[in-house]
Amino acid sequence: MRDGGLKFKGHLCFQSEWAGFDEIRLINVIIGRNNCGKSCLLDLIELVATEKDMKPTSIQYAYSAKLDEQAMRQAFHESSSAGKLGGNHWERHGAQLVGVPIYWERTSNDQCLNFEGDIFDG
């Protein structure tokens, strides 16, 4: 998954409001006044990217993206059809998830993954 969004709250100047990126691209520009949290935002991104200290903390992270075909093909192989999933794993499951928006949030001790959309209806 590429070009997802990443937001934080519960840390220094980002205590109660979500702050971050609606989309993360190969090149991102951060603009703001002095002492508005630009460096803090970069520190939080480094923390998530390197997983240096992911112990329970008061910092909340939220990530959003759309599932892409490359990621789904890695998880649901065309040549697989055995197991509990049944049917051709790619055609019956993986292909159905391409383009589906997801939202994942990490709170102090809780992790949650939500699929948005109607892929599970019917």
MDTraj code that builds the backbone (N, CA, C; nanometers):
import mdtraj as md
import numpy as np

residues = "MET ARG ASP GLY GLY LEU LYS PHE LYS GLY HIS LEU CYS PHE GLN SER GLU TRP ALA GLY PHE ASP GLU ILE ARG LEU ILE ASN VAL ILE ILE GLY ARG ASN ASN CYS GLY LYS SER CYS LEU LEU ASP LEU ILE GLU LEU VAL ALA THR GLU LYS ASP MET LYS PRO THR SER ILE GLN TYR ALA TYR SER ALA LYS LEU ASP GLU GLN ALA MET ARG GLN ALA PHE HIS GLU SER SER SER ALA GLY LYS LEU GLY GLY ASN HIS TRP GLU ARG HIS GLY ALA GLN LEU VAL GLY VAL PRO ILE TYR TRP GLU ARG THR SER ASN ASP GLN CYS LEU ASN PHE GLU GLY ASP ILE PHE ASP GLY".split()
xyz = np.array([
    [0.0852, -0.1175, 0.0000],
    [0.0000, 0.0000, 0.0000],
    [0.0892, 0.1231, 0.0000],
    [0.0598, 0.2122, -0.0884],
    [0.1371, 0.3340, -0.0981],
    [0.0450, 0.4543, -0.0844],
    [0.1062, 0.5667, -0.0590],
    [0.0345, 0.6941, -0.0548],
    [-0.0779, 0.6958, 0.0476],
    [-0.0573, 0.6315, 0.1601],
    [-0.1565, 0.6332, 0.2666],
    [-0.1407, 0.7571, 0.3519],
    [-0.2341, 0.7763, 0.4431],
    [-0.2280, 0.8877, 0.5354],
    [-0.1806, 0.8407, 0.6721],
    [-0.1137, 0.9283, 0.7459],
    [-0.0625, 0.8962, 0.8789],
    [-0.0851, 1.0162, 0.9688],
    [-0.1537, 0.9944, 1.0808],
    [-0.1820, 1.1034, 1.1748],
    [-0.1509, 1.0588, 1.3174],
    [-0.1300, 1.1577, 1.4046],
    [-0.0931, 1.1351, 1.5439],
    [-0.1757, 1.2239, 1.6353],
    [-0.1884, 1.1800, 1.7596],
    [-0.2355, 1.2701, 1.8655],
    [-0.1924, 1.2119, 1.9992],
    [-0.1878, 1.2983, 2.0999],
    [-0.1469, 1.2556, 2.2337],
    [0.0003, 1.2769, 2.2623],
    [0.0664, 1.3646, 2.1865],
    [0.2092, 1.3884, 2.2061],
    [0.2392, 1.5372, 2.1958],
    [0.3001, 1.5923, 2.2980],
    [0.3414, 1.7321, 2.3033],
    [0.2369, 1.8260, 2.2448],
    [0.2670, 1.8907, 2.1315],
    [0.1740, 1.9902, 2.0776],
    [0.0546, 1.9275, 2.0071],
    [0.0526, 1.7962, 1.9934],
    [-0.0586, 1.7261, 1.9286],
    [-0.1388, 1.6477, 2.0319],
    [-0.1754, 1.7083, 2.1426],
    [-0.2422, 1.6379, 2.2514],
    [-0.3832, 1.5906, 2.2165],
    [-0.4684, 1.6805, 2.1715],
    [-0.6087, 1.6428, 2.1550],
    [-0.6550, 1.6410, 2.0095],
    [-0.5805, 1.7014, 1.9205],
    [-0.6193, 1.7085, 1.7796],
    [-0.5289, 1.6190, 1.6958],
    [-0.5864, 1.5524, 1.5949],
    [-0.5068, 1.4729, 1.5023],
    [-0.4246, 1.5661, 1.4156],
    [-0.2969, 1.5334, 1.3956],
    [-0.2077, 1.6099, 1.3088],
    [-0.1255, 1.5114, 1.2277],
    [-0.0912, 1.5484, 1.1086],
    [-0.0096, 1.4608, 1.0264],
    [-0.0355, 1.4808, 0.8798],
    [-0.0382, 1.3702, 0.8065],
    [-0.0492, 1.3737, 0.6615],
    [-0.1748, 1.3003, 0.6148],
    [-0.2520, 1.3640, 0.5286],
    [-0.3634, 1.2943, 0.4649],
    [-0.3095, 1.1922, 0.3655],
    [-0.1965, 1.2252, 0.3031],
    [-0.1276, 1.1338, 0.2130],
    [0.0220, 1.1470, 0.2356],
    [0.0928, 1.0365, 0.2347],
    [0.2380, 1.0379, 0.2410],
    [0.2880, 0.9963, 0.1032],
    [0.3657, 1.0825, 0.0420],
    [0.4210, 1.0589, -0.0910],
    [0.5723, 1.0386, -0.0800],
    [0.6363, 1.0127, -0.1932],
    [0.7813, 0.9963, -0.1923],
    [0.8506, 1.1233, -0.1444],
    [0.7948, 1.2381, -0.1793],
    [0.8469, 1.3667, -0.1321],
    [0.7314, 1.4405, -0.0660],
    [0.7549, 1.4876, 0.0575],
    [0.6545, 1.5614, 0.1338],
    [0.7161, 1.6925, 0.1799],
    [0.6390, 1.7982, 0.1808],
    [0.6858, 1.9288, 0.2247],
    [0.6071, 1.9675, 0.3488],
    [0.6784, 2.0053, 0.4541],
    [0.6157, 2.0497, 0.5788],
    [0.6475, 2.1974, 0.5960],
    [0.5428, 2.2784, 0.6040],
    [0.5592, 2.4227, 0.6169],
    [0.4851, 2.4686, 0.7416],
    [0.5472, 2.5565, 0.8191],
    [0.4802, 2.6106, 0.9365],
    [0.5676, 2.7108, 1.0098],
    [0.5032, 2.7854, 1.0986],
    [0.5750, 2.8839, 1.1800],
    [0.6721, 2.8130, 1.2748],
    [0.7604, 2.8907, 1.3361],
    [0.8494, 2.8364, 1.4381],
    [0.7671, 2.7847, 1.5556],
    [0.8114, 2.6771, 1.6161],
    [0.7484, 2.6182, 1.7342],
    [0.6035, 2.5744, 1.7118],
    [0.5714, 2.5292, 1.5913],
    [0.4344, 2.4822, 1.5675],
    [0.4271, 2.3294, 1.5628],
    [0.5429, 2.2589, 1.5725],
    [0.5411, 2.1136, 1.5797],
    [0.5988, 2.0403, 1.4601],
    [0.6662, 2.1110, 1.3683],
    [0.7215, 2.0451, 1.2491],
    [0.8222, 1.9370, 1.2882],
    [0.9153, 1.9680, 1.3763],
    [1.0172, 1.8709, 1.4186],
    [0.9548, 1.7568, 1.4975],
    [0.8568, 1.7882, 1.5782],
    [0.7859, 1.6855, 1.6547],
    [0.7167, 1.5876, 1.5603],
    [0.6575, 1.6398, 1.4556],
    [0.5919, 1.5562, 1.3557],
    [0.6936, 1.4632, 1.2891],
    [0.8095, 1.5143, 1.2553],
    [0.9148, 1.4309, 1.1951],
    [0.9637, 1.3242, 1.2928],
    [0.9773, 1.3597, 1.4204],
    [1.0176, 1.2611, 1.5217],
    [0.9161, 1.1481, 1.5321],
    [0.7878, 1.1813, 1.5281],
    [0.6830, 1.0790, 1.5361],
    [0.6840, 0.9885, 1.4131],
    [0.7073, 1.0460, 1.2965],
    [0.7159, 0.9653, 1.1750],
    [0.8342, 0.8698, 1.1833],
    [0.9463, 0.9176, 1.2325],
    [1.0633, 0.8302, 1.2499],
    [1.0316, 0.7182, 1.3480],
    [0.9632, 0.7482, 1.4553],
    [0.9262, 0.6479, 1.5548],
    [0.8429, 0.5359, 1.4921],
    [0.7441, 0.5723, 1.4122],
    [0.6584, 0.4728, 1.3475],
    [0.7356, 0.3968, 1.2397],
    [0.8151, 0.4682, 1.1606],
    [0.8869, 0.4051, 1.0490],
    [0.9931, 0.3068, 1.0965],
    [1.0585, 0.3367, 1.2071],
    [1.1668, 0.2498, 1.2537],
    [1.1222, 0.1567, 1.3648],
    [1.0015, 0.1779, 1.4174],
    [0.9487, 0.0984, 1.5285],
    [1.0483, 0.0915, 1.6436],
    [1.1172, 0.2040, 1.6711],
    [1.2186, 0.2091, 1.7767],
    [1.1605, 0.1761, 1.9137],
    [1.0484, 0.2354, 1.9459],
    [0.9918, 0.2164, 2.0792],
    [0.8402, 0.2118, 2.0683],
    [0.7857, 0.0978, 2.0313],
    [0.6416, 0.0867, 2.0120],
    [0.5736, 0.0276, 2.1360],
    [0.6331, 0.0493, 2.2519],
    [0.5715, 0.0040, 2.3767],
    [0.4441, 0.0845, 2.3999],
    [0.3563, 0.0355, 2.4866],
    [0.2349, 0.1135, 2.5156],
    [0.2699, 0.2576, 2.5529],
    [0.1979, 0.3488, 2.4941],
    [0.2235, 0.4902, 2.5129],
    [0.0925, 0.5663, 2.4988],
    [0.0936, 0.6920, 2.5337],
    [-0.0279, 0.7723, 2.5196],
    [-0.0437, 0.8250, 2.3777],
    [0.0564, 0.8059, 2.2933],
    [0.0491, 0.8531, 2.1550],
    [-0.0409, 0.7603, 2.0743],
    [-0.1322, 0.8176, 1.9987],
    [-0.2193, 0.7417, 1.9102],
    [-0.1748, 0.7644, 1.7658],
    [-0.1784, 0.6586, 1.6856],
    [-0.1431, 0.6659, 1.5451],
    [-0.2643, 0.6208, 1.4648],
    [-0.2906, 0.6875, 1.3548],
    [-0.3974, 0.6449, 1.2653],
    [-0.3408, 0.6398, 1.1243],
    [-0.3680, 0.5313, 1.0542],
    [-0.3184, 0.5134, 0.9181],
    [-0.4362, 0.4807, 0.8277],
    [-0.4378, 0.5424, 0.7120],
    [-0.5437, 0.5119, 0.6153],
    [-0.4810, 0.4940, 0.4783],
    [-0.5372, 0.4056, 0.4009],
    [-0.4872, 0.3796, 0.2659],
    [-0.5910, 0.3002, 0.1893],
    [-0.5626, 0.2756, 0.0636],
    [-0.6437, 0.1848, -0.0165],
    [-0.5571, 0.0635, -0.0465],
    [-0.6155, -0.0535, -0.0347],
    [-0.5425, -0.1757, -0.0640],
    [-0.5101, -0.1788, -0.2131],
    [-0.3832, -0.2048, -0.2459],
    [-0.3453, -0.2078, -0.3863],
    [-0.3245, -0.3513, -0.4353],
    [-0.3225, -0.3650, -0.5669],
    [-0.3148, -0.4985, -0.6264],
    [-0.1853, -0.5697, -0.5880],
    [-0.0741, -0.4990, -0.5846],
    [0.0534, -0.5621, -0.5505],
    [0.0487, -0.6235, -0.4103],
    [-0.0014, -0.5501, -0.3140],
    [-0.0101, -0.6021, -0.1770],
    [-0.1062, -0.7198, -0.1689],
    [-0.2177, -0.7111, -0.2391],
    [-0.3158, -0.8198, -0.2349],
    [-0.2641, -0.9456, -0.3037],
    [-0.1868, -0.9299, -0.4120],
    [-0.1307, -1.0471, -0.4800],
    [-0.0252, -1.1173, -0.3943],
    [0.0412, -1.0423, -0.3073],
    [0.1381, -1.1037, -0.2155],
    [0.0669, -1.1870, -0.1095],
    [-0.0507, -1.1441, -0.0711],
    [-0.1243, -1.2132, 0.0342],
    [-0.2158, -1.3235, -0.0191],
    [-0.2711, -1.3038, -0.1388],
    [-0.3659, -1.3990, -0.1972],
    [-0.3101, -1.4472, -0.3311],
    [-0.2476, -1.5631, -0.3304],
    [-0.1805, -1.6143, -0.4498],
    [-0.2792, -1.6754, -0.5490],
    [-0.2520, -1.6511, -0.6783],
    [-0.3371, -1.7047, -0.7848],
    [-0.3369, -1.8566, -0.7868],
    [-0.2244, -1.9152, -0.7481],
    [-0.2122, -2.0605, -0.7560],
    [-0.2619, -2.1309, -0.6296],
    [-0.3129, -2.0560, -0.5330],
    [-0.3609, -2.1167, -0.4083],
    [-0.5120, -2.1347, -0.4113],
    [-0.5550, -2.2506, -0.3615],
    [-0.6984, -2.2737, -0.3504],
    [-0.7320, -2.3627, -0.2313],
    [-0.6321, -2.4020, -0.1550],
    [-0.6551, -2.4911, -0.0411],
    [-0.6822, -2.4094, 0.0852],
    [-0.7188, -2.4784, 0.1890],
    [-0.7369, -2.4151, 0.3186],
    [-0.8783, -2.3670, 0.3423],
    [-0.8938, -2.2906, 0.4479],
    [-1.0261, -2.2446, 0.4906],
    [-1.0884, -2.1416, 0.3972],
    [-1.0064, -2.0689, 0.3193],
    [-1.0625, -1.9677, 0.2301],
    [-1.1452, -2.0295, 0.1184],
    [-1.0991, -2.1407, 0.0670],
    [-1.1702, -2.2068, -0.0419],
    [-1.1622, -2.1289, -0.1717],
    [-1.1833, -2.1960, -0.2821],
    [-1.1782, -2.1315, -0.4127],
    [-1.0394, -2.0779, -0.4434],
    [-1.0259, -2.0186, -0.5601],
    [-0.9001, -1.9557, -0.5985],
    [-0.8807, -1.8331, -0.5098],
    [-0.7719, -1.8321, -0.4324],
    [-0.7524, -1.7251, -0.3342],
    [-0.7489, -1.5865, -0.3977],
    [-0.6825, -1.5738, -0.5134],
    [-0.6750, -1.4423, -0.5768],
    [-0.8113, -1.4005, -0.6320],
    [-0.8717, -1.4845, -0.7146],
    [-0.9962, -1.4468, -0.7802],
    [-1.1116, -1.4278, -0.6817],
    [-1.1198, -1.5150, -0.5840],
    [-1.2349, -1.5123, -0.4936],
    [-1.2197, -1.4115, -0.3797],
    [-1.0940, -1.3815, -0.3420],
    [-1.0735, -1.2958, -0.2250],
    [-0.9867, -1.1733, -0.2547],
    [-0.8623, -1.1954, -0.2990],
    [-0.7691, -1.0840, -0.3188],
    [-0.8168, -0.9797, -0.4166],
    [-0.8648, -1.0220, -0.5329],
    [-0.9108, -0.9277, -0.6351],
    [-1.0271, -0.8429, -0.5836],
    [-1.1074, -0.8982, -0.4936],
    [-1.2222, -0.8258, -0.4387],
    [-1.1797, -0.7127, -0.3446],
    [-1.0562, -0.7217, -0.2925],
    [-1.0096, -0.6223, -0.1959],
    [-0.9309, -0.5076, -0.2586],
    [-0.8927, -0.5194, -0.3848],
    [-0.8155, -0.4142, -0.4516],
    [-0.8974, -0.2854, -0.4540],
    [-0.8371, -0.1774, -0.4062],
    [-0.9028, -0.0474, -0.4043],
    [-0.9889, -0.0213, -0.2825],
    [-1.0008, -0.1185, -0.1928],
    [-1.0835, -0.1006, -0.0735],
    [-1.0101, -0.0111, 0.0275],
    [-1.0735, 0.0962, 0.0743],
    [-1.0087, 0.1805, 0.1754],
    [-1.0060, 0.1100, 0.3112],
    [-0.8931, 0.1231, 0.3805],
    [-0.8828, 0.0684, 0.5153],
    [-0.8395, 0.1786, 0.6112],
    [-0.8667, 0.1576, 0.7360],
    [-0.8283, 0.2504, 0.8424],
    [-0.7779, 0.1675, 0.9581],
    [-0.6598, 0.2003, 1.0071],
    [-0.5995, 0.1286, 1.1191],
    [-0.5578, 0.2301, 1.2227],
    [-0.5897, 0.2037, 1.3470],
    [-0.5544, 0.2961, 1.4544],
    [-0.4881, 0.2200, 1.5666],
    [-0.3806, 0.2761, 1.6191],
    [-0.3112, 0.2171, 1.7333],
    [-0.3250, 0.3130, 1.8503],
    [-0.3880, 0.2658, 1.9553],
    [-0.3973, 0.3435, 2.0781],
    [-0.3085, 0.2757, 2.1810],
    [-0.3045, 0.3254, 2.3020],
    [-0.2099, 0.2774, 2.4026],
    [-0.1964, 0.1252, 2.4086],
    [-0.3022, 0.0506, 2.4240],
    [-0.2924, -0.0958, 2.4289],
    [-0.3841, -0.1618, 2.3273],
    [-0.4423, -0.0841, 2.2403],
    [-0.5467, -0.1359, 2.1536],
    [-0.5075, -0.1180, 2.0078],
    [-0.5394, -0.2153, 1.9251],
    [-0.5195, -0.2029, 1.7815],
    [-0.6499, -0.2379, 1.7131],
    [-0.6807, -0.1670, 1.6070],
    [-0.8076, -0.1877, 1.5397],
    [-0.7874, -0.1734, 1.3903],
    [-0.8477, -0.2609, 1.3126],
    [-0.8454, -0.2510, 1.1676],
    [-0.9882, -0.2472, 1.1190],
    [-1.0242, -0.1448, 1.0467],
    [-1.1593, -0.1312, 0.9933],
    [-1.1543, -0.1241, 0.8423],
    [-1.2364, -0.2016, 0.7752],
    [-1.2541, -0.1884, 0.6313],
    [-1.3734, -0.0967, 0.6124],
    [-1.3596, -0.0013, 0.5229],
    [-1.4711, 0.0867, 0.4895],
    [-1.5258, 0.0425, 0.3550],
    [-1.6515, 0.0501, 0.3365],
    [-1.7117, 0.0086, 0.2106],
    [-1.8058, -0.1071, 0.2322],
    [-1.8504, -0.1649, 0.1236],
    [-1.9523, -0.2691, 0.1336],
    [-1.9048, -0.4049, 0.0858],
    [-1.7762, -0.4347, 0.0916],
    [-1.7257, -0.5605, 0.0387],
    [-1.7759, -0.6799, 0.1171],
    [-1.8177, -0.6612, 0.2403],
    [-1.8618, -0.7738, 0.3214],
    [-2.0138, -0.7895, 0.3192],
    [-2.0812, -0.6999, 0.2509],
    [-2.2280, -0.7120, 0.2401],
    [-2.2625, -0.8084, 0.1282],
    [-2.3579, -0.8972, 0.1547],
    [-2.4052, -0.9888, 0.0523],
    [-2.3059, -1.0909, 0.0255],
])
top = md.Topology()
chain = top.add_chain()
for i, resn in enumerate(residues, 1):
    res = top.add_residue(resn, chain, resSeq=i)
    for name in ("N", "CA", "C"):
        top.add_atom(name, md.element.get_by_symbol(name[0]), res)
traj = md.Trajectory(xyz[None], top)
